[in-house]
Amino acid sequence: MISATAPSHQRVRADIAVLGGGTAGAVVAGRLLESTSRSMIVIEAGPDYGPADSGRWPRELLDSATLPDTHDWGYRGPGALPGKELPFERARVIGGCSSHNGCSQTVGHAADYREWGLSWTDESLTALMKESAARLRVRSYSDDELTPFQAASMQAMIDCGVPRTDDLSDLFGGVGCGPAPVNNPGGVRWNTGFAYLDPVRGERRLRIIDRALVDRLEFRGSTVHSAHVSRAQEQLIVEADWFVLCGGAYGSPEVLLRSGVGPADELRALGVDPCLDLPGVGRNLHDHPTLELRFAASEELARRLAEYERLRPVPDEQVIGKAHSSGGNSSYDLHLLPWTTRTADGWACVLPVACLTPRSRGTLRLTSPDSRSKPVIDHAYLTDPAGADLAALRGGIELCRGMAASPALAPLLGAPLDELSADPQASEAVMRASAAHYWHPVGTCAIGADPAEGAVVDGTGRVHGSDNLWVIDASIMPVIPRATTNLPVVALAEHLVRALTDEQICRTMSA
């Protein structure tokens, strides 16, 4: 049973503590409550607005038409050009980034997942993706729902040799474009809190503690005894038999490092006593780098968008293309993801390309063991020695230039809005200054068999050297999939949690 002491310095206990109620954490908590008889505490740093029908959810988090800018953690770090800083938006709210993302739910390619060291097969993963998509209420836009800009962008892809396809949810699909699969029933962003926590919110075995930040884990030997948590002016001690860390690609390594799990020498230099010497914690950070062309909307497009908007909201994003760069050695290695945004001067039209197979690898490092201090996050964008990432983007941006010049799209675009868009001969420095990211960080607590080679967790998600600590989120992906990562994270969490029956948990606890 869950118990508590005085509110000034609370001590709470459950069988299982899920640290992080984001995209993966909601899946883990919901599925474990459904499949086991254990009691559970979920610790979430942001607010929990309750079930989907509570009436308390902020409109911007529900509205799938555009990306919200509230509830952000405030992470920042260097871009691809020295001195250029980028925001790394992450959602601090129940449901995590599934509560503020663009709702595109692509699966990547089966080959992306075969080398992760997990027990799934192509067939079982296909089934997992379908089941996860159903839980998230994924559908695809129909052609008559597309905005004038999105419809023209899709036709421009077709004109440039990217054929129309219906395989964006197929793990064996190749080059092609089409309306995106999205989790927005009725225009509502259907986050994993709605999908996985709402069905179990009535369980007496569940307690959700929101607006609570995990400072560190307390080890006794190789066993985690408790989590130290800050909530306003209150300090909580969360005790459990079994801990699952679901803080994401930035949050999970932060908690581990503050707890003494990571590169021992670096931890000592910060004044943190090492508990588990795992050099891979905070390493292997990567994301899909992007470049984009930006144009003002023409008067014709502005008129058409105004007509469209009289009938329904104008979504930022609706179509996706999978393309192949000239140097790529896989079935596809680029995403095309056109979007629109409002500016003070009217509509802006953006034609981005993302490199889906990045070779560059960065790091996350602490500057202090204080949980209020931000880490140093450096994805090392476009730094791979062979220059493959930049070459892929260079080819992709030429494809975007072709789209912009196509008969379908050219009449809808006005003046270019930056140097990269205006100059077909833009220098490498301009490209690096323009480079951004696809909001898909992964890899900082990577799955693998050998900690000496950078592995942090094994093929079940258990932290190497620990008895009762698991990490389940995007941080454990050793290599990023060619996908928008929300659905793969859900499928990954589903896969790992399904092995954790009551019997398995008992065996873990007594080991």
Secondary structure, DSSP 8 states (H G I E B T S, - for coil): --B---GGG-EEE-SEEEE--SHHHHHHHHHHHHH----EEEE-SS----STTSS-S-HHHHBTTS---SSB---EEE-SSTT-EEE---B-STTGGGGTS--B-----GGGTTTS--S--HHHHHHHHHHHHHHTT-EE--GGGS-HHHHHHHHHHHHTT--B-S-TT-TT--SEEEE-EE--GGGB---HIIIIIGGGTT-TTEEEE-S-EEEEEEEETTEEEEEEEEETTEEEEEE-SEEEE--HHHHHHHHHHHTTEE-HHHHHHTT---SEE-TTTT-SBB--EEEEEEEEE-HHHHHHHHHHHTTS---SB-EEEEE--TT--SS--EEE--EEEEETTEEEEEEEEEESS----BEEE-S-S-TTS--EEE--TT--TT-HHHHHHHHHHHHHHHHHTSTTTGGGEEEE-SHHHH-TT--HHHHHHH-EE-S--B-TT-B-S-GGGT--B-TTSBBTT-SSEEE-SGGG-SS--SS-THHHHHHHHHHHHHT--HHHHHHHHH-
